[in-house]
């Protein structure tokens, strides 16, 4: 009985060690090998401030490091990010990854939430950079602002949202309706800059 319990605990939790960092991995079951680990059932992977949760994850050695990870439906979390998608690829060394298929993202900006829905999201966790796109349109919500575009990029440090392709920024409360092909939007001040502006402002007429 002691041997069985010890084997089960080893499957549930182990660590992957890089030259300068350590990754914690927990799962209900796993098939472990010299070049590849296949993990299943409540898989939780942690590195630095990033937590990744999925049901199936495959971690493969790349350049003699445990770097390449592919997951089924995944939720990832940091102190400022909460995102989910049906498919996830991630480099455990560089902390660059891609979420795809029904991507849903929440980024905390100055204690306020920025919600994003898109088909594909590329991100760099170390730099806190995000870039996404959709075949139809990316949907972004920030307080009273409703934003759509073909593509976007965002950096948590600069707080600048770069929008390209069929950009539409609408705020019914502030009575702003902006259509353009290229625009920037500062998420800390709501300042917008655009090219080829088609702007509609609602103004009350006093008799």
Number of C-alpha atoms within 10 A of each C-alpha: 5 6 7 8 9 10 10 13 14 14 17 19 17 13 12 14 12 14 7 6 10 15 16 15 19 22 24 17 19 21 11 13 9 7 12 16 17 18 25 20 16 16 22 24 20 18 16 13 11 15 17 20 22 23 16 20 27 18 20 19 14 14 8 9 15 20 18 18 20 18 24 16 18 24 21 20 18 14 10 15 17 16 20 23 23 16 19 25 19 20 17 21 18 11 16 18 19 20 28 22 16 17 23 21 22 19 19 14 16 11 8 13 17 17 18 21 22 27 18 23 27 18 21 17 17 12 12 14 16 19 19 24 22 20 10 11 19 22 20 19 17 16 10 11 17 16 21 23 27 20 23 27 18 21 16 17 10 11 15 19 19 20 27 19 17 16 23 22 22 20 15 12 8 11 12 14 17 19 21 19 17 20 24 20 19 15 20 12 9 12 10 15 11 18 11 10 13 12 13 12 11 10 7 6 5 4 3
